[in-house]
Amino acid sequence: MPSRFDRAVAVTEESLSLAWIPAAATLLSGSQVARALAAEGGGGVTFPFPAGLPTLWTYVSLPSGPAGVGTGGPLSAALVVPLFLVGLLVTSALEAGFLGALNARIDGEPGAFADAVRRYTLRIVGVNVIRFGVVLVAIPFLILPPVGLLVVLALSYLVYGLPFAVVVADADLGTALDETVERAKAGGEYAEFGVAHLVAGAAGSFVLSGAVRTLGPVGVVFGTAVVAVPAVIVAAYGLLLFRDFRPSPRGRSHGGDFGSGSTGDAPSGRERTERAAVDEFVRDTPAEVDGSDDERGTDQ
């Protein structure tokens, strides 16, 4: 049987048309592009866990500090929140369409990007808000940079599987979060994927960060092209991982068994059991009930 990585590569070969989405998400991140173009050489490294929509910025360490339009003054400050919300919505829609279409390709179905956008975007917005919350929680620990880095890594590890859990099980955000945290605490293949991606991503980050920060616009275009197809492989692997999972470590399954092919429209085990009990009760109702057949029909 092919390994999961081989399956992810095979899915990617059939889904190369989706590689435009990581590329578009990279170039639409105006603040990151501006920071990259403002960088004056140098290099860096980042330690990324898998993402539902990996982009060049997943693997590039950029100088900290504001870029683009300053935030001084009431007008600029008033623009920050709307621009952030628009960016959040656009990025989430791209991620939702990307993962939904790729998940359909795994089933051998044509990936309907627009349908996936409508179906998953709001939940992926929630996923990205949680990711943003991870950064906010880590801010107080940045006084001691090593501690802050460990906090970010620990929290990012706990939630990196969220977008995959949402799409594979068509789960609500709370159920997906519960499932992902349980997987993270159990370790196993969830931990193996996360650590392997972190190590490989850090190695790639060292090269990409230097290229992007040194070569300017050429570096951004080069990095965008280099990352586009591997981003599809990473997302496909994450989806396959959650599809291959069995019931959660606590012995229960959240949102259906991953990879079982069940859908949200199918009746749950509890519903089937209750329906069978009702049918059995009807069949076993004694025929010798007082009154005529007509009276029984009226009573029913």
C-alpha positions as CSV (number, residue, x, y, z in Angstrom):
1,M,0.0,0.0,0.0
2,P,1.4,3.4,-0.9
3,S,2.6,5.6,2.0
4,R,0.6,8.6,3.0
5,F,3.3,10.8,1.5
6,D,3.1,8.9,-1.8
7,R,-0.7,9.4,-1.7
8,A,-0.3,13.1,-1.0
9,V,2.1,13.4,-4.0
10,A,-0.3,11.5,-6.2
11,V,-3.2,13.7,-5.2
12,T,-1.1,16.8,-5.9
13,E,-0.2,15.6,-9.4
14,E,-3.9,15.4,-10.1
15,S,-4.5,18.8,-8.5
16,L,-1.8,21.1,-9.9
17,S,-4.4,23.5,-11.0
18,L,-4.9,24.4,-7.3
19,A,-1.3,25.6,-6.9
20,W,-2.5,29.1,-8.0
21,I,-4.2,29.5,-4.6
22,P,-1.1,29.5,-2.4
23,A,0.6,31.8,-4.9
24,A,-2.4,34.2,-4.9
25,A,-2.5,34.1,-1.1
26,T,1.2,35.0,-0.9
27,L,0.9,38.0,-3.2
28,L,-2.3,39.2,-1.7
29,S,-0.6,39.6,1.7
30,G,0.3,43.2,1.1
31,S,1.9,43.8,4.5
32,Q,4.2,40.8,4.2
33,V,5.2,41.8,0.6
34,A,6.0,45.3,1.8
35,R,8.1,44.0,4.7
36,A,10.0,41.7,2.4
37,L,10.7,44.6,-0.1
38,A,11.8,46.9,2.8
39,A,14.3,44.3,4.2
40,E,17.9,45.2,3.6
41,G,19.4,41.8,3.1
42,G,20.2,39.3,5.8
43,G,18.5,36.1,6.5
44,G,16.6,34.3,9.2
45,V,14.7,31.1,10.1
46,T,11.2,30.3,11.2
47,F,9.8,27.1,12.7
48,P,6.4,26.4,11.0
49,F,3.9,23.8,11.8
50,P,1.7,22.6,8.9
51,A,-1.0,25.0,7.7
52,G,-4.2,24.6,5.8
53,L,-3.0,27.1,3.2
54,P,0.8,27.3,3.3
55,T,2.2,30.4,1.6
56,L,5.7,31.8,1.1
57,W,5.3,33.7,4.3
58,T,4.8,30.4,6.2
59,Y,8.5,29.7,5.5
60,V,10.1,33.1,5.5
61,S,11.4,35.1,8.5
62,L,11.0,38.8,7.9
63,P,12.3,41.7,10.0
64,S,9.8,42.9,12.6
65,G,8.3,46.3,12.4
66,P,5.7,48.2,10.5
67,A,5.6,48.2,6.7
68,G,3.5,50.0,4.2
69,V,1.2,52.7,5.4
70,G,1.9,54.0,8.9
71,T,-0.7,53.7,11.6
72,G,-0.3,57.2,13.0
73,G,-3.2,59.5,13.2
74,P,-6.9,58.8,13.6
75,L,-7.6,58.2,9.9
76,S,-4.8,55.5,9.6
77,A,-5.9,53.9,12.9
78,A,-9.5,53.8,11.7
79,L,-8.4,51.9,8.6
80,V,-6.5,49.2,10.5
81,V,-9.5,47.2,11.7
82,P,-11.4,47.2,8.4
83,L,-8.3,46.2,6.4
84,F,-7.6,43.5,8.9
85,L,-11.1,42.1,8.7
86,V,-11.1,42.2,4.9
87,G,-7.8,40.4,4.8
88,L,-9.0,37.8,7.3
89,L,-12.1,37.1,5.2
90,V,-10.2,36.9,1.9
91,T,-7.5,34.6,3.3
92,S,-10.1,32.4,5.0
93,A,-12.1,32.1,1.8
94,L,-9.0,31.1,-0.2
95,E,-8.1,28.5,2.5
96,A,-11.7,27.2,2.6
97,G,-11.9,26.8,-1.2
98,F,-8.4,25.3,-1.4
99,L,-8.9,22.6,1.3
100,G,-12.5,21.9,0.2
101,A,-11.6,21.4,-3.4
102,L,-8.5,19.3,-2.5
103,N,-10.6,17.1,-0.2
104,A,-13.0,16.5,-3.1
105,R,-10.1,15.6,-5.4
106,I,-9.0,12.9,-2.8
107,D,-12.5,11.4,-3.2
108,G,-12.0,11.4,-7.0
109,E,-14.6,14.1,-7.4
110,P,-14.1,17.4,-9.3
111,G,-13.0,20.0,-6.8
112,A,-15.7,22.7,-6.6
113,F,-13.8,25.7,-5.3
114,A,-16.8,28.0,-5.1
115,D,-18.9,25.4,-3.3
116,A,-16.1,24.9,-0.7
117,V,-15.8,28.7,-0.2
118,R,-19.5,28.9,0.6
119,R,-19.4,25.8,2.9
120,Y,-16.3,26.4,5.0
121,T,-15.3,30.0,5.0
122,L,-17.0,31.1,8.2
123,R,-15.5,28.2,10.1
124,I,-12.1,28.9,8.7
125,V,-12.5,32.5,9.8
126,G,-12.9,31.0,13.3
127,V,-9.7,28.9,12.8
128,N,-7.7,32.0,11.8
129,V,-9.0,33.9,14.8
130,I,-7.8,31.1,17.1
131,R,-4.4,31.3,15.3
132,F,-4.3,35.0,15.9
133,G,-5.2,34.4,19.5
134,V,-2.1,32.2,19.9
135,V,0.0,35.2,19.0
136,L,-1.8,37.4,21.5
137,V,-1.4,34.9,24.3
138,A,2.3,34.7,23.6
139,I,2.9,38.5,23.7
140,P,3.4,38.7,27.5
141,F,6.1,36.0,27.3
142,L,8.1,37.9,24.7
143,I,9.9,39.7,27.5
144,L,12.0,36.4,27.6
145,P,12.3,35.5,23.9
146,P,13.1,31.8,24.5
147,V,10.1,31.4,26.7
148,G,7.9,33.3,24.2
149,L,9.1,31.0,21.4
150,L,8.3,27.9,23.4
151,V,4.8,29.2,24.2
152,V,4.1,29.9,20.5
153,L,5.4,26.5,19.4
154,A,3.4,24.7,22.1
155,L,0.1,26.5,21.3
156,S,0.7,26.3,17.5
157,Y,1.2,22.5,17.8
158,L,-2.1,22.1,19.7
159,V,-4.1,23.8,16.9
160,Y,-2.3,23.3,13.6
161,G,-4.7,20.5,12.6
162,L,-7.9,22.6,13.0
163,P,-8.5,23.4,9.3
164,F,-8.0,19.8,8.3
165,A,-10.4,18.6,11.1
166,V,-13.1,21.1,10.0
167,V,-13.0,20.1,6.3
168,V,-12.5,16.4,6.6
169,A,-15.3,15.8,9.2
170,D,-17.4,18.9,8.1
171,A,-17.3,19.7,11.8
172,D,-18.2,22.8,13.7
173,L,-15.3,24.7,15.1
174,G,-15.8,23.5,18.7
175,T,-15.9,19.9,17.7
176,A,-12.8,20.3,15.5
177,L,-10.9,22.0,18.3
178,D,-11.7,19.2,20.7
179,E,-10.6,16.6,18.2
180,T,-7.4,18.5,17.3
181,V,-6.3,19.0,20.9
182,E,-7.0,15.4,21.7
183,R,-4.9,14.3,18.8
184,A,-2.1,16.7,19.8
185,K,-2.1,15.4,23.4
186,A,-2.0,11.8,22.2
187,G,1.0,12.5,20.0
188,G,1.4,9.7,17.4
189,E,1.1,10.5,13.8
190,Y,-0.2,14.0,14.5
191,A,3.0,14.8,16.4
192,E,5.1,13.1,13.7
193,F,3.6,15.2,10.9
194,G,4.0,18.4,13.0
195,V,7.6,17.8,14.0
196,A,8.6,16.6,10.5
197,H,7.1,19.7,8.9
198,L,8.7,22.0,11.5
199,V,12.2,20.5,10.9
200,A,11.9,20.5,7.1
201,G,10.2,23.9,7.1
202,A,13.0,25.4,9.2
203,A,15.6,24.1,6.7
204,G,13.7,25.5,3.8
205,S,13.1,28.7,5.7
206,F,16.8,29.4,6.0
207,V,17.2,29.4,2.2
208,L,14.0,31.1,1.3
209,S,14.4,33.9,3.9
210,G,17.8,34.8,2.6
211,A,16.6,34.8,-1.0
212,V,13.5,36.9,-0.4
213,R,15.3,39.4,1.8
214,T,18.2,39.8,-0.5
215,L,16.7,39.6,-4.0
216,G,13.8,42.0,-3.5
217,P,10.9,41.6,-6.0
218,V,12.8,38.8,-7.8
219,G,13.1,36.9,-4.5
220,V,9.4,37.3,-3.8
221,V,8.4,35.9,-7.2
222,F,11.0,33.1,-7.0
223,G,9.8,32.1,-3.5
224,T,6.2,32.2,-4.5
225,A,6.8,29.8,-7.4
226,V,9.0,27.5,-5.3
227,V,6.4,27.1,-2.5
228,A,3.2,26.8,-4.6
229,V,3.3,23.0,-5.4
230,P,4.8,21.9,-2.1
231,A,2.0,23.8,-0.4
232,V,-0.5,21.5,-2.1
233,I,1.4,18.4,-0.9
234,V,1.4,19.7,2.7
235,A,-2.3,20.4,2.6
236,A,-3.1,17.0,0.9
237,Y,-1.0,15.2,3.5
238,G,-2.9,17.0,6.4
239,L,-6.2,16.0,4.9
240,L,-5.2,12.4,4.4
241,L,-3.8,12.3,8.0
242,F,-7.2,13.3,9.4
243,R,-9.1,11.0,7.0
244,D,-7.0,8.1,8.2
245,F,-7.6,8.7,11.9
246,R,-9.9,6.4,13.7
247,P,-12.1,7.5,16.7
248,S,-10.4,9.9,19.0
249,P,-8.0,8.9,21.8
250,R,-10.9,9.0,24.3
251,G,-12.7,6.4,22.4
252,R,-15.3,8.6,20.7
253,S,-15.4,9.9,17.2
254,H,-16.1,13.6,16.5
255,G,-18.1,14.5,13.4
256,G,-17.9,10.9,12.1
257,D,-15.0,8.6,11.5
258,F,-12.3,10.3,9.4
259,G,-12.0,8.7,6.0
260,S,-15.1,6.5,6.5
261,G,-16.9,8.3,3.7
262,S,-19.9,9.2,5.9
263,T,-21.5,12.5,5.3
264,G,-23.4,15.0,7.5
265,D,-26.6,13.9,5.8
266,A,-26.3,10.3,6.9
267,P,-28.1,9.3,10.1
268,S,-26.0,9.0,13.2
269,G,-25.6,5.7,15.1
270,R,-27.9,7.0,17.8
271,E,-30.6,7.9,15.2
272,R,-30.4,4.5,13.6
273,T,-30.7,2.8,17.0
274,E,-33.7,4.9,18.0
275,R,-35.3,4.3,14.6
276,A,-34.8,0.5,14.9
277,A,-36.3,0.6,18.4
278,V,-39.4,2.4,17.1
279,D,-39.8,-0.1,14.3
280,E,-39.5,-3.0,16.6
281,F,-42.1,-1.5,19.0
282,V,-44.6,-1.1,16.1
283,R,-44.0,-4.7,14.9
284,D,-44.4,-6.1,18.4
285,T,-47.7,-4.3,19.2
286,P,-50.2,-7.0,20.1
287,A,-53.0,-7.5,17.6
288,E,-55.5,-8.5,20.3
289,V,-56.4,-5.0,21.2
290,D,-60.0,-4.3,22.3
291,G,-62.1,-3.0,19.5
292,S,-62.5,-3.7,15.8
293,D,-59.9,-3.2,13.1
294,D,-61.5,0.1,12.2
295,E,-61.2,1.3,15.7
296,R,-57.5,0.3,15.7
297,G,-57.0,2.3,12.5
298,T,-58.7,5.3,14.1
299,D,-56.5,5.1,17.1
300,Q,-53.4,5.0,15.0
